[in-house]
Amino acid sequence: MMNDLFGTDGIRGFSNEELSPERILRIARGIGNYIIQYAGDSESNHKVIIGYDTRQSNLMIEHALIAGFTSCGIDVIKVGILPTPAIAFLTKKYDCDLGIVVSASHNPYYYNGIKIFDRYGYKITKEEEKKIEQHYNQNNNKFGNETIGEVLFWEAKGSSDYLDYLSVSVPITNEGSKLVIDCANGAASNIAPKYFKDLGFEIVSINDRPDGKNINKACGSMDTSLLEHQVKSSKAIMGIAFDGDADRCILVDDQGHRLTGDEMLTMIALYYKDNGELFNNTIATTIMTNLGLINHIIHYGIEIEITPVGDKNVTMCMKENQIVLGGESSGHLMFSKYSTTSDGLLTALLFIQMIQTLKQPISMLRKASFMYPNKLINIPCNASWDMPRYIQAKIEKVQTQLGDRGRVFIRKSGTEHLVRILVEAHDLNEVMSISKYFEEVIVKDTLLIRN
């Protein structure tokens, strides 16, 4: 496990277990020695920026990171609680060697993680991850120099610079329209309600009182039931749900209906195409994207690049192929004109701008009929679980029977100890039947391993 430090989205594990202070210190030293070797001689001190969401374990992890970095002679800029995309933006703005986010994104509070951005604000590549792992596994106590790094406290500056960037990127004017914002008791809690209020919106803010343990708990992008009710009862133009680190956004329309990330991606793609903004006439998305979206987009003459799961993979595909728009069904939407990573606040602003420009409510722009019925099931598993060949054979058999009517996709999560089962098909009854079958197969197999 130590050799496989990185998962789908950075380093992830249980707080105070897989992510113990001792291990975090060693990880920081590994990253620090990587920075020194990678960056070489520098006229100024090397520096990293660190931000985090609202988890109970964040300060414990941040302190261990700071100890490791400063012991390598690397300066640390502390910006406190901020969304992940803010750290990506500030890393480049402040000319840092790397940006560090302490967060487990949409996962429960007892998980935590470390996301790493390069000096240009992009999540580091697999090759860079391997280099960091090499330094980590060497457990080298030789630091960069005899100087101890400094710690700079830029919480207010970091927040102000990020919000100023949003306002300049997507200027919005408003005269009192109502928004309901679900902050997931996470990183958006301190900034999103006030920011949108300052733009002139009437705000109903929910799940904005983090206590260290309630992040993502029956709220935010993971559970929009309360948001849907609040949008309908308050007659708001839109509901906005963030996840714990606010890099994803799920919208609820003015009728109280939840939009999936796939529906949001389709809406903005068609809008961009109609306005001549869809450069290369192509979008990027992942293998988890609903087949209905793919067929619908192709029908409108838009091409699609398909990537493995993970917003980082979508972003890198966009960068390599000069694509301006990409996203995942989970609510990660990427706009390369404005940002190097997915950004929940930016996504919300761009959708508000769209409905203001078109002068139509979001419920009128929604394209729901193209979505295939689907079901996603998550089954707990051990870290050691791997897909057995006999289950792969069952998947292939069912897929052959389905043909182009649907698909079965089963994978181990890269961020949690879960097996994810996704079934899509034209017919809902077929979806439910196949889902139940594979749920029983996977549960039996994972129980055999656990026992």
N, C-alpha and C positions, 0 to 999 in steps of 0.2 A: 504493500500500500504506500510505503514511503517513496517508492520510485515513481508512482503515479500521483504526483502532487496536484496536478491540474485536472479538472473535469471539464464539462461542457462550458461552464462560465466561471473561470477562475478557480480558486481553491475553496472547497466547501466541506463542511463537516459539523459535528455536534460541538457546541460551545463547551469549553473546559474539558473536553475529552479528546477528540481528534484535533481540535483547535485549543490546545492547552497553552498557557503562557510560555512554557519552555519550548514548545514546538514553534510558536509564533516568533519567539526571539531568534530561533535558528533559521526560520524562513526569512526574516528581515535581514539577517546577516548574509544569507544566500543571495537575496535580491541586491543588497548593498554591494557585495563583491562583484556581482554581475554588472551593476552600474559602473563601478570603477574600471572594470576591464573593458566594458563596451564603450564607455564615453572617452576613455583615455585621459590624457592631460587636459586640464581645463584652467582657464585664467581665474575663474570664480569657483566657489565651492559647488560641489554637486548638491542638488536639492530634490526632495520629493514633496508632494502635497498629499495630505491625508484628510479624508472626510468619511462620514458614516451615517447610518440611519438611526433608528431609535431602539435598537435591541439592548437588553440588559447587559450583555457581555461586551458591548462595543468599547467601553473605556478600558477594560481589562486588555483587550486585544490591541487597542491603539497604543497603550502604554508600552506593551511588549514590542510593538513595531518601532516605536520611537527609540526605545533603548537599543534595539538592534541597529537601526539606521545611524543614530548619532555615534554609536561605538565604532562605526565604519568611517566616521568623519563626514557624514552626510547631513546637511541641514534639513529640517522638517518644517513645512508650513502647515499649521493646523487650521482647518476651516470649520470644524464641528459638524453639526447635522445639516447635510445638504443632499439633494438628489444626486444619484450617480452621474447623470449627464452634466451636472454642474462641475463635477471634478474633472470630467473629460475636457470641458471647455477651459477651465482654469489651469489645467496642466500646461496647455499650449500657451495661454495668455501670460502665465507667470514664468515661462521658459524653464519648466522643471524637467528633470531627467525622466521621471515617471510620476503617474498619478495613482494613488492607492485609495480604494473604497472598501471600507469594512461593512459588509452587508451580505445577507443571504436572499436578497431580492424578495420574491413572493413567498418564500418558505416561512414556517412558524418561527417564533422567537428563539427556540432552543437550537436552531441551526444558526450558523454564521458563516462568513466567507470573506475572501479577499479578491477583489477585482483589480486588475492592473492595466493602466493605460500608458501608451508610449508618449514621447514628448510632443507628438502631433495630435494627441487626443483620441487615438484609435486603440482598441483593445489589442494587447500584444499577440503576436502570431504564435503558432505551434512551435516554430523554430526557437523563438525567444523564450517560450515556456521551457523548452528542453534545456536551454543554456542555464536558466535559473535553477532548474532541477539538479543540474550537474553541480552547481555551487552549493546547493542545499545538501546534496548527498555527500559531498566532500567534507561537510561540517568543518570548514576551514576557519580557524581562529585568527588568521592573519587578516587584519583590517586594512583599510586603504591607506591610512597615515596615522600619525600620532595625535592629530587634532580631533577633538570631540565636536560633533556637529551641534549647531544651535537649533533652538525650537522657536518658531515665530508664530504668534497668535493673530490670525487674520480672519476671524469668524465674520465680523461685520463687513469687512472689505470683500470677502469671497462671495457672500450672499448678494451684496449690492452689485458687484460686477456681473454676476450671472444673470440677475433679473434685468439689468440694463441691456445686456446682450439680447435677451428675449424681446424686449420692447422695441429695440432697433430693428431686429430681424423681422418681426411680424407686428407692424403697427396696427393697433385695434382702437377704434373709437366706439363708444357705447353710450346709450342714454337710459340706463336703468333696467335693462333686461335682467331676468333672474336666472342664476345658475345654482345648481346644487353640486357641491364638491365633496367627495368621499376621499379623505386623505389616507385611509388604511392605517391610521394611527402610526404613520411612518414619516419618512423624510420630508414629505410635502406639507406636513401639519403646520410648521412654523412659517411657511412662506406662501403657499398657494392661495388660501382664503384672502389674505391681505392683498396679495398681488392683484388678483382679479377684482377685488373691491376697489383698489386704487385705479383700475382701468375704467371704473364707472358702473360695474355690474352690482346688482343686488345679490347678495350671497347667502345661501343656506349651507352651512358647513357641518359635516358629520364625521364621526370617527377621526377627530383631530386632537385627541387627548392621550398621547402615548404614555404608557406606564412601564415600558420595558418588556412587557409580556403580551400585550394585546395587538402588536403589529400583525397585520394580515388576518386577524382572527374574526372570521365571519363578517368580513368587510372588504372594502376596496375592490380591486379588479377581480379578486378571487370569489367574492360573493356580493352581488349588486342588488339583492332583494330589497334592502332598506332604501337604497338609492332610488330604485324604480318607484317605490311607494312615495318617496319624498318629492320626486319630480312631478308625479301626477297630482299629488295633493297641493303642491305649491304653485302649479302651473308655470313651471320653469321652461326655458327654451331648450335646456339640455342638462344632463347629469354627467359629471366627470368623475371617473373612479381611477385612482392611481394604485400601484402596488407599493410595497414597503419602501423601495428605494426610488420610486417615481420615475423609472425609466420606461414604464409601460402605462398605457392609458386605455381604458374601455369606456365607451360612451353609452349613455341611455338617451333615447330620443325624447321629443317633447310629449309623446304619448305614453312614456314609461316603459318602452321596450328596449331591452339590452341589445346592443350591436356587438357582434363578434369582431375580432381583429381582422378576419377575412372580409367581412362586410365593409369595415372601415377602409381597408386597403383598396377594395374595389371602387368604393365611392370616390375616394381621392384620386385614384388612377384615371377614372373616366373624366373627372373634373380637369385634371392636368392635361389629358389628351384633347379635350374640347378647347382648352385655352392655349394649346401649342407649347405646353411646359414639360411634356413627357419626352425628354431628350432620348434619342435612340429608340423611342416607341417601345420601351421594355421596362418591366418591373422585376424585382427579385423577391423570392419567397422560399419557404422550406418544404420539405417532403411531407410535413404535417398539414399543409394547407388543404382546405376542403376542395374536393374534386369539382364541385359546383363552381367555385371561384375560377378555377383554371379554365373550365369550358366556357364560362361566361366572359372572361377577359379575352380569350382567344376569339370568341364570336365578334368582339368589337375591334379586332385587328391589332390587339396588343400582344407582344411577345413576352414570354416568361422565362426567367432563369431560376432553376430549382437548386437549392442548396441543402446540405445536412441541417439538422435541428440546431438552433442557436442564433441569436441576433448577431453575434460576431461573424458567423459565416455569411449571413446576408449582407452585412456591412462590407466585408472584404470582397464579396462578389460585385457589389455595387461599385466599389473603388476600382476594381480591375477592369470592369466593363463599362465604366462611365454611365452608370444608371443613377437616376436622381431619386427614385422611390423604391422602397422595399418594406417588407414587414412579415410578421408572424401572426398566426391565429391567436396567440396569447395576448396580443395588444402591443407588442413592440412594433412601432413604425419608425422607419428611418427616412430622413429627408437630407440628402447629401449636400444640397445647396446651403443648408443652415447648420448642420451638426455632423459630427463624426460618429455618433452613436444614437441609439433610440432615446427619445426624450418625451416624457409624458406631458409636461407643461407645454412644450413646443407643439406637440400633436393637438392638444386641446385648442391652442391659439389658431392653428391653421384650419381646423374645422370650423371654428367661430368665424374666421375670415371668409371661408367658403360660403357659409349660409348667409352671411351679410352681403357678399358679392352677388349671389344668386337670388337673394331676397326670397328664399324659401325655407320653411322649417326643415329640420333634419329628417323628420318622419316622411316628408315628401320625396326626399332624395334617396331614401333607403331602398336597397335592392335585396329583398329577403328571399324571393322565390327561387333564386338560382342555387341556394345552398342545399346540398344533399343531407338527408337525415344522418346523424352520426352519434356515437356514444364513446366517451373517453372514460376508462376505468383505471384507477391506480391501486396497485396491490403491493403491500410491504414485502421487502425481501432483504436478505443479507447482502452485505457489501460484496461478498464473493460470488453472488449469483451470476450465472452466464446462461445465454440462450442454449438449451440442449438441442441436439440435432433432431430429435423426434418431434419437438414442438415446431421447429422450423419446417419440417416435412408436413405437419398438419396445416401450417399457415399456407404453404405452397399449394396444397390440395384444395383448400377452401378458396384461395385466390383464383385458381383455375376454374372452379365452379362459378365464381362470381363473374369472371371475365371483366368487361368494361362497365358492368353495372355497379361496381363498388370496389372496395379494397379492405385489407386487414393489415394493420401496421402495429407491431409489438416491439418495444425497445426498453432497455433499462435506462432510467433517468440518469442524467449526468450531474444532477444537483441534489437529489434525495435518494434514499434507499427504497426505491419504488420501481416496479415494473409497470409501464404504461401500455395500455391496450386501446388502440383506436380502430373503430370499425365504422365504415361509411358505405352506404348503398342507396339506390333509388327508393327502396321499400323499407319503411320503418320497422315492420315486423321482422324482416330479414336481418336488419341491424341488431335488434334486440336478441334474436335467436343466436346469431353468431357471437355476439358479445358474451352472452351467458355461457356458451360453450367454452370459449377461450378463458373466461374468468375461472371456471372450474378447473381447466387444465393447468393454468398458471398457479392457482392457489395450491393445488395438490403438489406441484413440483417445488414451489418455494417452501412449503411445509416440510417436505422430505429433507431439504437442505437445512432448514432451521432446527429440525429435530435430530 
